[in-house]
């Protein structure tokens, strides 16, 4: 039984059990890599206190993936850290943070120090290390104190998931003279972190800890004990004299020469001695082996996974013929462990990512010694590539390269069996690509406005959310010259401009980057006489790395004053609320600096582009995600109004999506074609969608205190105990979804539930830029015993495939983890549009049935579940996407394919502390669905029959219960309401004529007729003023408002009539329902004037074109079906569906009609030819 001991001074009676992550002293907890880094300084303080030392801790650095969330978590634990005398001061940038950390060692050496010393911790991603090398080189030469020490945390993003360059920092660390530790998981972070600080104290050197993405973004069960790490001081005598380094700030000769000498002699040697004395490096495996494998960090776990996949497990490795050296310290190599490891080996294989580093150091140690083994790594004995130097090295890749060598050395028989299985394995064909889900700006993001540029502009990208313009069409955000490193934004233009015809560049720049180093780039542009406009977004957050405040943040007026003082020719501010901004800035802004509305973004840029020299556009608008968080916490008042789209009025033209770029403006398929709806749960109330040229917008003001009707909580006692089909021993699951919808939270809940159940857990959150609406993948592994291998699921190794988004679940890279006879799939079929779908009406979501087929091909089991999770949770008024994911958890548990009890998962949802009741409700709804397959109310309202409709619809000679019959009847009913019976009769006659022609030519096929019936209705029911009035007074709109916002909600119709637009009115007028309805009823009553000489609206060019289109379409189809045959079927079918491209109102519709006409002519010419 594990003893669980919490520090008396830290435990909070009745507190959250998750606090054990930081407070538990003995026992087991589940920690992410970031949480382990937050716990590390507290464990160091505990260790010092047990030794009678009072050593403070100072932390500084700069955020960046994979350490993007470290500063946020440190800030959130400020009170807990403060109790341990830990001081956290985030840096303006990495190099200045390194200077600050050097100060901690100078304080340790100061006679007036408080306590016994100070430990320094620096953090930054690999590019930050590059930036800080000069500062670190100075600081490391100066050295560390014996009761202080410095640990440098270096985040390595080897495949550049969230970086502009892939990285491998060991060579840079070594060149700076720092020992380098390489943890494999959160357990190693704690253990090696404590050793790193002790090593730094013993050696007088900064000690670096390389933190790979899969380590920091991973999680695992961690064993805690006060006796687990007990640093042993190495022998510090040299020539019979003890050596103790004293840090100094004096870096001039002759002191400098002495520092250099001790750094490369005594101090580096003490690091080696420390590693030897404390078993920082470990040998695992067969003492009689002839083949050795050397690896470190996350790659060690990949190697162990590869061996396990080949049958060489923890239980069998000691007799496998294989020996493994796990390097905790990759630089400098400790000669003693290398000598012991090499004894008896004839070959050593070094497995490491990127360029050879360990391999070269190992060869250097072994060179010219008698009887040493051959060493292979990047190349084999024939000089051919063995392990690639680019990308990463997943376990299956490693296994394929190790297996032949293990067999050659007479290793385990299981390896030969594995090779035989690989040769006979089913070859997976390459699947056709499907619609990707790249990251996109959040709903209401200021970048949706600020990244637009005038036509013909050239743009520079850089570091920040604005870098995602790379995924967007150039006609929206301009062609880019490419990305720069952080702080280099726009500098390349100085060397490019003299040699190109383009004379001006727009350079995007975030306020976080500006404070970090970007202000120097602006200064350089001024000094170089560049003609450039910096577009500086002031969104009050470093949004890409978690929404932190920029360190040293200046206000907009302060930035303006600095820019003008530097020599910027002109500064203009744009804002989503210019009146508010002017009041807030007051007299602090110079008179020549104007504040304009964001709607003027394009003309402002055109003005600045014409201004010689360096100009700056500051767009002031708060980060939408941070603003949403503040509203939820009650820190900022939320607008009282909401926006709704009347789907019947909507034409699905995408103009609102194009103008807003907002992911909450979602395309949706309806009975009457593609429309647009606002996803209320994700809407950040930016209202930029209202710029869409469309009369479908409805402003709603919900009544205070009212809520949507909800279903009662499902009692847990009414649900049967799940019958488990799987066991928790070596269980792996993959969770896939969309960034920002709670996928990672689901993984964390599962990890907490599994830990509560006494299981071992490993996890990996594969994010990249996915938090911005792209694909997110989380892997979770469970076991009743220690999990030795990697935290990433390999090919065919998944037991539960939980698809929170069917598009992500159907991608080839994810399907690869499914095993045909192993994997159970639980997948939501709900449609979540991509960013491309929002702005491009020609992009459509793949048919869910086609995506299901892809998934079932990879793993088809009768227990697989495909369910529209959003429909199920929406029926219970659980409208936010994260509830869909929790619903799927309930389905999986009740279906018996997730080996955790409902009680453990509900416990985890409870301690998570976020919307507990609603999350448990969603979870139980999922369980209920697995039992009944119908948790939602599926009742529908039948339409009353109208004898006029039945009579007209009977003109089309098909049974009324067929797809065509139902389709025609509904549209006849609508056309009678649209105009009159005669108008509907014309429709029915036209459809019947096409039906007879198709039946005659294609043996009773109705595909062309059905398509024609849909689109003839579309062109005949064109949305003029009378029809818009009808659709806005429809009871369906009233129901839609009340369904989405509750009873008592008041609403207004937002209209922008062409006549008022022509008079210069820029904004929509508000037609309140209480007086607007009578006006609209009167307008609808005048529909008999439609198309007559008394129709004042009918003289408009758009209306004339709409009337012409009816006859044109009918004539074109009559011509086409006359040539209908099996060979021309596809062309005629395309023509029948061609009016689908005709969308929108006013100028938008005229543009799409032209597109229709061009394609119609081409089709008819082809049929005639």
Secondary structure, 3 states (H helix, E strand, C coil): CCCCEECCCCCCCCCCHHHHHHHEEEEEEEEEHHHHHHHHHHHHHHHHHHCCCCEEEEEEECCCCCCCCHHHHHHHCHHHHHCCCEEECCCCCHHHHHHHHHHHHHHHHCCCCCCCEEEEEEEEEHHHHHHHHHHHHHHHHHCCCCCCCEEEEEEECCCCCCCCCCCCCHHHHHHCCCEEEECCCHHHHHHHHHHHHHHHHHHCCEEEEEEEHHHHCEEEEEEECCCCCCCCCCCCEECCEECCCCCCCCCCCCHHHHHHHHHHHHHHHHHHHHHHHCCCCEEEECCCCCEEEEEEHHHHHHHHHHHHHCCCCCCCHHHCCEEEEEECEEECCCHHHHHHHHCCCCEEEECCCCCCCHHHHHHHHHCCCCCCCEEECCECCCCCECCCCCCCCCHHHHHHHHHHHHHHCCCCHHHHHHHHHHHHCCCCCCCCCCCCCCCCCCCCCCHHHHCCCCCCCEEECCCCHHHHHHHCCHHHHCEECCCCCCCCCCCHHHHHHHHCCCCCEEEEEEHHHHHHHHHHHHHHHHHCCCCEEEEEEECCCEHHHCCECCCCCCCHHHHHHHHHHHCCCEEEEEECCHHHHHHHHHHHCCCCCEEEEHHHHHHHHHHHHCCCCEEEEEEECCCHHHHHHHHHCCCCCCCCEEEEECCCCCCCCCHHHHHHCCCCEEEEEECCEEEEEECCCCCCCCCHHHHCCCCCEEEEECCCCCCCCCCCCCCHHHCCCCCCCCCCCCEEEEEEEECCCCHHHHHHHHHHHHHHCCCEEEEEEECCCHHHCCEEEEEEEEECCCCCCCCCCCCCCECEEEECCHHHHCCHHHHCCECCCCCEEEEECCCCCCHHHHHCCCCCCCCHHHHHHHHHHHCCCCCCEEECHHHHHHCCCCCCHHHHHHHHHHHHHHCCCCCCCHHHHHHHHHHHCCCHHHHHHHHHHHHHHHHHCCCCCCCCCCCCCCHHHHHHHCCCCCCCCCHHHHHHHHHHHHHHHHCCHHHHHHHHHHHHHHHHHHHHHHCCCCHHHHHHHHHHHHHHCCCCHHHHHHHHCCHHHHHHHHHHHCCCCEEEEEECCHHHHHCCCCCCEEEEHHHHHHHHHHHHHHHHHCCCCCCHHHHCHHHHHHHHHHHHHHHHHHHHHHCCCCCCHHHHHHHHCHHHHCCCCHHHHHHHHHHHHHHHHHHHHHHHC
